């Protein structure tokens, strides 16, 4: 029992340690991809299309079927073995094996296999597209957690400055250099900073909850992220045409649209194949058994019997009488004697099918035209998205650069105002205004930083580069 207790304690400690280990961005993405329900459904759909490929391959092989029937007949009926009418009950059994194979049907079997393979590959691109979208969502949520943590750190820094300034103001009030109302102003500012700290803490909780929900994990206060060292792409140049060409090669939605276009073309060939004659080769083995099937074993003389009189002398005419001897044929012997084989070659030529074939042909042409438009639209949307993404990242770079300059200016102005306020030269209003402007500039810089990171990851997303930080 002591050993069991120790094992349980060690297991509990291991679970707690594991739960408190910080998650990297890669671990968050992998967890989301592993747990996401919609992605699991897409993967099940992929397995279904894979089965369709196997079924299409098997459809090109001959089939094989076995049959057995047991019949009970009462009253007048035909014996299946002797073909004679009988008026009593009988039992019979039929056993058979048959097979057929389609030799030619307008290449429909081959095209059905191609269609199944194209649908399977298109479904693979659907899964990849969902994985990419989910990875980008997780990355955005991960960056939001980082921003929320930085925002909380900034709020604490502002609160510490206010608390330190409050102590200095108390000294000036006691020395008679400032009125007591300055302390009330400081207390009000401190309460405002404490409120900002609480709001920042709430922001972290919300950001982590969003990330945990994307990962399909339960909400917990122990969840932490592993903050990476980030290099901002401030000097990188982006070319729309280059990125667009890269996207055409690696984006799964483009590949999926192309595959569905190819599938529509194969569907049209299948529809045309319905106009072709159909050649089928069939063959089989069969035998049967009946309890009324007997074998003739000769006859036995049993005597003579009068059958009439002669015309002139009126003498009695006698005829010999014989009894036929029959014996039941054993089951195995009947199966051997009644064993039969057959082979046939059939040709079916479609002439009129209530316009069904013509309707399918017209629908296949419409579907092909629709998939052509869908492919063109997919590429058009991709180009527009890339253009927008490049515009966004360039705007984010300009915003971040401006935020840096603003923070530098506000920090210099705040340092100068604080010194003047400590010397009693500047008013408290000027001081608190410069302090709030500097805090706002720090927040703006953080926002610009994470906005730039996200926008740059979207560019990588279109390039086909894995999302990392």
C-alpha angles and dihedrals in degrees: 000000000000091000091050091052091051091049091051092049092049091048091050092049090049091052092048092048091049092048091052096048110113119248120233120215090255091052091049091052093046091049092049092048090049097048106032110119097205090052090051089052090051090051091051089051088052090054089051092054089047089057089051089058091053091047092051091052092049091050089070091061126082115266124229127205133176125204136191129178132180116202130196116194128188128189124000113359142135119266106234092218105041096027087221126134114252129185102203135069120288141178128215139172133203125201125184147159122202138176137183136184131194109237097184135357105158093289089291093139092052092046092047088057091050090048092051091050092049091049090050092052091045090053089051089057089050090056091047091049091052090048091052093048092048092048090053092049091051091049091051091049091047091053090048089057090051091049091048091051092049089048090054091049090052091048091053090049091053090048092051091051091051092048091050091047090049090058091050091048090052089056091050091048092051089048089054094242094114133035119250089247088074088070090054090053090050091050091051091050091048091052089051091051091048088052089052090051091053092048090050090052089051088050091056091050091051094045093049091047090054091050093046091050090053088051090048090235127138117259113264137168091221095066113119135171129221107239112218128208105259129205114200116224095230098144100038119119122214126208116198095207095049094049091044092053090048091050093051088059100045110022109107094211090060092048090047092052091050092049092050089050089053090046091054089053090052090048088056090053090051090053091051089049089064088072092059126095115257122229117196129181116205134180140166152166125229143169138168145204134211129184088218094059108111136171124233111238100182130266138281126221109241101173143279131294132192113255102177148306133286115253099234107030098024091227117163115256118214130196130196117251123217134187118218116226121216133176131193116258112234119246096249092047091052091051090052095044095046095043112131140177133201139182127185141178116208132191123200119190117193111226107157127359102171091273090295094127092045090050092050090050092053092046091049090054091050091048091051091051090048092051089049089056092045091053092049091047092050091054091044093052090046092054092048092048091051092049090050092046092053091047090050094049092047090050089047091053091051090047092050092048091050091047090053092053091046093051091049091052094044092047091052092047091047093050090050093046092047091053091049091047092052088051089051093242099109126055124247090243091059091047097049091044092054090045093053092045090053091048090049090050090052091051091047090051091051091049091048091048096054092039089056091048092052093046091050091050089054088057089051087048091060092044090057093246116146113253110253138148 
